[in-house]
Amino acid sequence: MAWAGTADASPSTRIGSLRPSMLPTEQRVVDAVVADRSGTVERTAQELADVVGVGRTTVIRAAQALGYDGYPQLRVAVARELALEQSHAVPEDGDASLTGSLRTAAHRFGAKLVDSIAALTEEAVTAFVDVVDQADRVLVIANGLSVPLAMDLMLRLNAAGRPAEQLFDALAQQISARQLGPASACVVISGSGDNRASLDAIRAARASGARVLAITSFARSPVAEAADVTLVVPPVNDSFHDELVHTSRAALLLLGEQLVALLIRQRGDRGRDARAASLSVLGGSLQE
């Protein structure tokens, strides 16, 4: 099956991660599912096909592309997702103030964060941490809206005693990546998974023999397929429109933070000593 994450991942999470790599007709099917999930639960595969204007086999293929045996299993999963959302619904407090809107948005976002790790596998996370731990050199690459995430990860790695570097110029990224070598790692963060500059850096890193580790929002994206190890964090927005307009990277940021925590734990005394040294420096920089 196409879906490599956990079996209990919601249909919305799977769609958010896999939609860009699906056929256009299949995208129309999953868009219809997202637009009217309650209606999807009540419709047969043929009825959904008629609504979308495609053949019944396209509906079945779309369900299978999401990792389900067929459309009936997708309907059940959608019904389960709606029931869970209803049980965890965020109450509207009627507060139209700016802070009230912030509270509501934070509650909704928090409710979706659990799904943000549904596409991760134990094998991929373990491989990611192992490669970063054992590499002679770590280069962190990102472009566009993912640059702040790369900087945060780079700084956290250095604070954890795992020296890492980040370059901001696209040509400098390629030059540095080309000189990494087989014992090095190139960590690429790309929300879209389709950034040209990041893909150029990946090609340069692979040419050097380095291991390429990717963190992205979309499975089967060019970045995901080019990497040796890929961690997928599906979008957590309510719709594809929201993802395009708001382009949240908060879930990716959270993953980076937790990966460093796992690295510190794996390093044992080395990790704890490095963290203690970092805290000592931070403590010394604070005024009375």
Secondary structure, DSSP 8 states (H G I E B T S, - for coil): ----S-TT--HHHHHHHHGGGS-HHHHHHHHHHHHTHHHHHH--HHHHHHHHTS-HHHHHHHHHHTT-SSHHHHHHHHHHHHHHHHHT--------SHHHHHHHHHHHHHHHHGGGGTT--HHHHHHHHHHHHH-S-EEEEE-GGGHHHHHHHHHHHHHTT---EE--SHHHHHHHHHT--TT-EEEEEESSS--HHHHHHHHHHHHHT-EEEEEESSTTSHHHHHSSEEEE----SSSHHHHHHH---HHHHHHHHHHHHHHHHHHTHHHHHHHHHHHHHHHHHS--
